[in-house]
Amino acid sequence: MTEEVTTPPAGRARTSAAPSAAAARMRRHRERRRQGLLWLAIEVRETEVDALVLRGLLAAESRHDCYAVREALYQFLERQLESEP
């Protein structure tokens, strides 16, 4: 008995499955590492958010927007670290 080798019809490309969630996480991890970044998940107190608003880094209406809070924290850290000797 001989085995037949079949090929897909002309003009039809093989499709691959979408990458798994784990593969996507690893890809993001490697990209961050190449950029010299470290991923951290932190808890922020309401009083710390209040301080960001008082310093003018965060609009009061954006206090519950996690992306806006993150950007305000980035600004705060940049200012603080630039002023350090």
DSSP file (Angstrom, degrees, kcal/mol; ACC not computed):
  #  RESIDUE AA STRUCTURE BP1 BP2  ACC     N-H-->O    O-->H-N    N-H-->O    O-->H-N    TCO  KAPPA ALPHA  PHI   PSI    X-CA   Y-CA   Z-CA
    1    1 A M              0   0    0      0, 0.0     2,-0.3     0, 0.0     0, 0.0   0.000 360.0 360.0 360.0 132.8    0.0    0.0    0.0
    2    2 A T        -     0   0    0      0, 0.0     2,-0.4     0, 0.0     0, 0.0  -0.793 360.0-126.8-105.8 147.4    1.4    3.4   -0.9
    3    3 A E        -     0   0    0     -2,-0.3     2,-0.4     2,-0.0     0, 0.0  -0.740  19.0-140.1 -92.4 139.2    0.7    6.7    0.9
    4    4 A E        -     0   0    0     -2,-0.4     2,-0.6     2,-0.0    -1,-0.0  -0.807   5.6-146.5 -97.2 138.3   -0.5    9.6   -1.0
    5    5 A V        -     0   0    0     -2,-0.4     2,-0.4     2,-0.0    -2,-0.0  -0.913  18.3-162.3-102.3 122.9    0.7   13.1   -0.3
    6    6 A T        -     0   0    0     -2,-0.6    -2,-0.0     0, 0.0     0, 0.0  -0.819   4.8-162.6-108.1 147.1   -1.9   15.7   -0.8
    7    7 A T        -     0   0    0     -2,-0.4     3,-0.1     1,-0.0    -2,-0.0  -0.897  32.7 -95.4-121.2 153.5   -1.3   19.4   -1.2
    8    8 A P        -     0   0    0      0, 0.0     3,-0.1     0, 0.0     4,-0.1  -0.351  54.7 -88.5 -65.5 150.9   -3.9   22.2   -0.8
    9    9 A P    >   -     0   0    0      0, 0.0     3,-1.8     0, 0.0     0, 0.0  -0.202  57.2 -84.6 -57.4 150.7   -5.5   23.4   -4.0
   10   10 A A  T 3  S+     0   0    0      1,-0.3     3,-0.1    -3,-0.1    -3,-0.0  -0.253 114.5  24.7 -57.9 140.7   -3.7   26.1   -5.9
   11   11 A G  T 3  S+     0   0    0      1,-0.2     2,-0.7    -3,-0.1    -1,-0.3   0.341  96.2 106.3  88.2  -8.1   -4.5   29.6   -4.7
   12   12 A R    <   -     0   0    0     -3,-1.8     2,-0.2    -4,-0.1    -1,-0.2  -0.916  56.4-155.6-110.1 116.3   -5.5   28.5   -1.2
   13   13 A A        -     0   0    0     -2,-0.7     2,-0.2    -3,-0.1    -3,-0.0  -0.580  24.2-107.9 -86.4 149.6   -3.0   29.3    1.5
   14   14 A R        -     0   0    0     -2,-0.2     2,-0.4    -6,-0.1    -1,-0.1  -0.547  32.4-143.9 -72.9 141.3   -2.9   27.3    4.7
   15   15 A T        -     0   0    0     -2,-0.2     2,-0.3     0, 0.0    -1,-0.0  -0.860   8.0-146.2-106.9 143.1   -4.2   29.2    7.7
   16   16 A S        -     0   0    0     -2,-0.4     2,-0.0     1,-0.1     0, 0.0  -0.730  26.7 -97.4-105.4 158.6   -2.7   28.8   11.1
   17   17 A A        -     0   0    0     -2,-0.3     3,-0.1     1,-0.1    -1,-0.1  -0.336  47.4 -93.9 -69.9 153.5   -4.5   29.0   14.4
   18   18 A A        -     0   0    0      1,-0.1    -1,-0.1    -2,-0.0     0, 0.0  -0.357  52.1 -93.5 -64.3 147.3   -4.5   32.3   16.3
   19   19 A P        -     0   0    0      0, 0.0    -1,-0.1     0, 0.0    -3,-0.0  -0.302  45.1-108.7 -63.3 147.8   -1.8   32.5   19.0
   20   20 A S     >  -     0   0    0      1,-0.1     4,-2.1    -3,-0.1     5,-0.2  -0.258  25.2-109.4 -71.7 164.3   -2.7   31.4   22.4
   21   21 A A  H  > S+     0   0    0      1,-0.2     4,-2.4     2,-0.2     5,-0.2   0.882 120.8  54.0 -60.9 -38.8   -3.2   33.9   25.2
   22   22 A A  H  > S+     0   0    0      1,-0.2     4,-2.2     2,-0.2    -1,-0.2   0.896 107.6  49.7 -64.1 -40.2    0.0   32.6   26.9
   23   23 A A  H  > S+     0   0    0      2,-0.2     4,-2.2     1,-0.2    -1,-0.2   0.891 110.5  50.2 -66.0 -39.1    2.0   33.1   23.7
   24   24 A A  H  X S+     0   0    0     -4,-2.1     4,-2.3     2,-0.2    -2,-0.2   0.906 110.3  50.1 -65.8 -41.5    0.7   36.7   23.4
   25   25 A R  H  X S+     0   0    0     -4,-2.4     4,-2.6     1,-0.2    -2,-0.2   0.918 111.2  48.7 -61.6 -43.5    1.6   37.4   27.0
   26   26 A M  H  X S+     0   0    0     -4,-2.2     4,-2.6     2,-0.2    -1,-0.2   0.888 109.3  52.5 -65.2 -38.8    5.1   36.1   26.5
   27   27 A R  H  X S+     0   0    0     -4,-2.2     4,-2.1     2,-0.2    -1,-0.2   0.924 111.6  46.1 -62.7 -44.1    5.5   38.2   23.3
   28   28 A R  H  X S+     0   0    0     -4,-2.3     4,-2.6     2,-0.2    -2,-0.2   0.903 111.6  52.8 -63.8 -41.0    4.5   41.3   25.3
   29   29 A H  H  X S+     0   0    0     -4,-2.6     4,-2.4     1,-0.2    -2,-0.2   0.928 110.5  46.6 -59.2 -47.0    6.9   40.3   28.1
   30   30 A R  H  X S+     0   0    0     -4,-2.6     4,-2.3     1,-0.2    -1,-0.2   0.882 111.4  51.3 -65.5 -38.3    9.8   40.0   25.7
   31   31 A E  H  X S+     0   0    0     -4,-2.1     4,-1.6     2,-0.2    -1,-0.2   0.925 110.6  48.5 -65.3 -43.6    9.0   43.3   24.0
   32   32 A R  H  <>S+     0   0    0     -4,-2.6     5,-3.0     1,-0.2     4,-0.4   0.917 110.5  51.8 -60.5 -42.7    8.9   45.1   27.3
   33   33 A R  H ><5S+     0   0    0     -4,-2.4     3,-1.2     1,-0.2    -1,-0.2   0.899 107.3  52.3 -62.1 -41.1   12.2   43.5   28.3
   34   34 A R  H 3<5S+     0   0    0     -4,-2.3    -1,-0.2     1,-0.3    -2,-0.2   0.850 110.5  49.0 -61.6 -33.8   13.8   44.6   25.0
   35   35 A Q  T 3<5S-     0   0    0     -4,-1.6    -1,-0.3    -5,-0.1    -2,-0.2   0.467 118.6-112.8 -85.3  -1.8   12.6   48.2   25.8
   36   36 A G  T < 5S+     0   0    0     -3,-1.2     2,-0.3    -4,-0.4    -3,-0.2   0.759  70.4 140.3  77.5  24.5   14.0   48.0   29.4
   37   37 A L      < -     0   0    0     -5,-3.0     2,-0.4    -6,-0.2    -1,-0.3  -0.693  40.7-153.3-102.6 154.7   10.6   48.0   31.0
   38   38 A L        -     0   0    0     -2,-0.3     2,-0.5     2,-0.0    -9,-0.0  -0.997  16.8-133.3-125.7 128.4    9.3   46.1   34.0
   39   39 A W        +     0   0    0     -2,-0.4     2,-0.4   -10,-0.1   -10,-0.0  -0.700  30.1 176.5 -84.6 125.9    5.6   45.3   34.3
   40   40 A L        -     0   0    0     -2,-0.5     2,-0.6     2,-0.0    -2,-0.0  -0.988  22.7-155.1-129.6 139.8    4.2   46.1   37.8
   41   41 A A        +     0   0    0     -2,-0.4     2,-0.3     2,-0.0    -2,-0.0  -0.973  28.3 177.1-109.1 121.9    0.6   45.8   39.1
   42   42 A I        -     0   0    0     -2,-0.6     2,-0.4     2,-0.0    -2,-0.0  -0.873  29.4-127.1-126.5 157.5    0.2   48.2   42.1
   43   43 A E        -     0   0    0     -2,-0.3     2,-0.5     0, 0.0    -2,-0.0  -0.870  23.8-158.0-100.1 136.5   -2.6   49.2   44.4
   44   44 A V        -     0   0    0     -2,-0.4     2,-0.1     4,-0.0    -2,-0.0  -0.964  11.3-133.4-119.8 129.2   -3.2   53.0   44.7
   45   45 A R     >  -     0   0    0     -2,-0.5     4,-1.8     1,-0.1     3,-0.4  -0.401  21.2-118.8 -75.4 154.8   -4.9   54.5   47.7
   46   46 A E  H  > S+     0   0    0      1,-0.2     4,-2.7     2,-0.2     5,-0.1   0.866 116.7  57.6 -59.5 -36.5   -7.7   57.1   47.3
   47   47 A T  H  > S+     0   0    0      1,-0.2     4,-1.8     2,-0.2    -1,-0.2   0.840 104.5  51.1 -65.6 -31.6   -5.5   59.5   49.2
   48   48 A E  H  > S+     0   0    0     -3,-0.4     4,-1.8     2,-0.2    -1,-0.2   0.872 109.8  48.9 -71.6 -37.2   -2.7   59.0   46.6
   49   49 A V  H  X S+     0   0    0     -4,-1.8     4,-2.0     2,-0.2    -2,-0.2   0.910 109.2  53.7 -65.6 -41.3   -5.1   59.7   43.8
   50   50 A D  H  X S+     0   0    0     -4,-2.7     4,-2.8     1,-0.2    -2,-0.2   0.902 106.9  52.2 -57.2 -41.8   -6.2   62.8   45.7
   51   51 A A  H  X S+     0   0    0     -4,-1.8     4,-2.0     1,-0.2    -1,-0.2   0.876 106.9  52.1 -64.5 -38.1   -2.6   63.9   45.8
   52   52 A L  H  <>S+     0   0    0     -4,-1.8     5,-2.2     2,-0.2     6,-1.1   0.892 111.5  47.3 -64.5 -38.5   -2.3   63.5   42.1
   53   53 A V  H ><5S+     0   0    0     -4,-2.0     3,-1.5     4,-0.2    -2,-0.2   0.939 111.3  50.6 -66.1 -46.9   -5.4   65.7   41.6
   54   54 A L  H 3<5S+     0   0    0     -4,-2.8    -2,-0.2     1,-0.3    -1,-0.2   0.831 108.3  52.8 -61.1 -33.4   -4.0   68.3   44.0
   55   55 A R  T 3<5S-     0   0    0     -4,-2.0    -1,-0.3    -5,-0.2    -2,-0.2   0.495 116.2-115.6 -80.8  -3.6   -0.7   68.5   42.2
   56   56 A G  T < 5S+     0   0    0     -3,-1.5    -3,-0.2    -4,-0.3    -2,-0.1   0.636  86.9 114.4  80.2  13.3   -2.5   69.1   38.9
   57   57 A L  S   <S+     0   0    0     -5,-2.2     2,-0.4    -6,-0.2    -4,-0.2   0.637  76.3  36.7 -88.7 -15.1   -1.4   65.8   37.4
   58   58 A L  S    S-     0   0    0     -6,-1.1    -2,-0.2    -5,-0.1     2,-0.2  -0.998  81.1-122.7-142.0 131.9   -4.8   64.3   37.2
   59   59 A A    >   -     0   0    0     -2,-0.4     3,-2.0     1,-0.1     4,-0.2  -0.541  25.7-126.4 -72.2 138.8   -8.2   65.9   36.4
   60   60 A A  G >  S+     0   0    0      1,-0.3     3,-1.3    -2,-0.2    -1,-0.1   0.852 110.2  55.5 -56.0 -36.6  -10.7   65.3   39.3
   61   61 A E  G 3  S+     0   0    0      1,-0.3     3,-0.3     2,-0.1    -1,-0.3   0.621 104.5  55.3 -73.8 -10.4  -13.2   63.8   36.9
   62   62 A S  G X  S+     0   0    0     -3,-2.0     3,-2.0     1,-0.2     7,-0.3   0.290  71.2 109.4-101.4   9.2  -10.7   61.3   35.7
   63   63 A R  T <  S+     0   0    0     -3,-1.3    -1,-0.2     1,-0.3    -2,-0.1   0.710  82.8  44.4 -62.3 -20.8   -9.9   59.9   39.2
   64   64 A H  T 3  S+     0   0    0     -3,-0.3     2,-0.9    -4,-0.1    -1,-0.3   0.323  88.1  99.6-104.6   6.7  -11.7   56.6   38.4
   65   65 A D    <>  -     0   0    0     -3,-2.0     4,-2.4     1,-0.2     3,-0.3  -0.832  60.3-160.0 -93.9 106.4  -10.1   56.2   35.0
   66   66 A C  H  > S+     0   0    0     -2,-0.9     4,-2.1     1,-0.2    -1,-0.2   0.805  89.9  53.4 -61.4 -30.1   -7.2   53.7   35.5
   67   67 A Y  H  > S+     0   0    0      2,-0.2     4,-2.2     1,-0.2    -1,-0.2   0.903 109.9  47.0 -70.6 -40.0   -5.5   54.8   32.3
   68   68 A A  H  > S+     0   0    0     -3,-0.3     4,-2.2     2,-0.2    -2,-0.2   0.897 112.4  50.2 -67.1 -40.2   -5.6   58.5   33.4
   69   69 A V  H  X S+     0   0    0     -4,-2.4     4,-2.5    -7,-0.3    -2,-0.2   0.913 109.4  51.9 -63.7 -42.1   -4.3   57.6   36.9
   70   70 A R  H  X S+     0   0    0     -4,-2.1     4,-2.3    -5,-0.2    -2,-0.2   0.929 109.8  48.1 -59.6 -46.2   -1.5   55.6   35.3
   71   71 A E  H  X S+     0   0    0     -4,-2.2     4,-2.2     1,-0.2    -1,-0.2   0.890 110.9  51.5 -62.6 -39.5   -0.4   58.5   33.1
   72   72 A A  H  X S+     0   0    0     -4,-2.2     4,-2.6     1,-0.2    -1,-0.2   0.897 109.2  50.5 -64.4 -40.2   -0.5   60.8   36.1
   73   73 A L  H  X S+     0   0    0     -4,-2.5     4,-2.8     2,-0.2     5,-0.2   0.898 108.1  52.8 -64.3 -40.0    1.7   58.4   38.1
   74   74 A Y  H  X S+     0   0    0     -4,-2.3     4,-2.6     2,-0.2    -2,-0.2   0.932 110.7  47.4 -58.7 -45.9    4.1   58.3   35.1
   75   75 A Q  H  X S+     0   0    0     -4,-2.2     4,-2.5     2,-0.2    -2,-0.2   0.924 112.1  50.0 -62.1 -44.3    4.3   62.1   35.2
   76   76 A F  H  X S+     0   0    0     -4,-2.6     4,-2.6     1,-0.2     5,-0.2   0.939 112.3  46.6 -60.3 -48.1    4.8   62.2   39.0
   77   77 A L  H  X S+     0   0    0     -4,-2.8     4,-2.9     1,-0.2     5,-0.3   0.909 111.4  51.5 -62.5 -42.5    7.6   59.6   38.8
   78   78 A E  H  X S+     0   0    0     -4,-2.6     4,-2.0    -5,-0.2    -1,-0.2   0.931 112.2  46.4 -61.1 -44.5    9.4   61.4   36.0
   79   79 A R  H  X S+     0   0    0     -4,-2.5     4,-1.4     2,-0.2    -2,-0.2   0.925 115.5  45.8 -62.9 -44.7    9.3   64.7   37.9
   80   80 A Q  H  X S+     0   0    0     -4,-2.6     4,-0.6     1,-0.2    -2,-0.2   0.912 115.0  45.5 -67.0 -42.4   10.5   63.2   41.1
   81   81 A L  H  < S+     0   0    0     -4,-2.9     3,-0.4     1,-0.2    -1,-0.2   0.812 109.9  54.6 -74.5 -28.8   13.3   61.1   39.5
   82   82 A E  H  < S+     0   0    0     -4,-2.0    -1,-0.2    -5,-0.3    -2,-0.2   0.820 106.7  52.2 -71.0 -29.6   14.5   64.0   37.4
   83   83 A S  H  < S+     0   0    0     -4,-1.4    -1,-0.2    -5,-0.2    -2,-0.2   0.607  90.6  96.9 -83.2 -11.4   14.8   66.2   40.5
   84   84 A E     <        0   0    0     -4,-0.6    -3,-0.0    -3,-0.4    -4,-0.0  -0.513 360.0 360.0 -76.7 145.6   16.9   63.6   42.3
   85   85 A P              0   0    0      0, 0.0    -1,-0.1     0, 0.0    -3,-0.1   0.491 360.0 360.0 -68.2 360.0   20.7   64.0   42.2
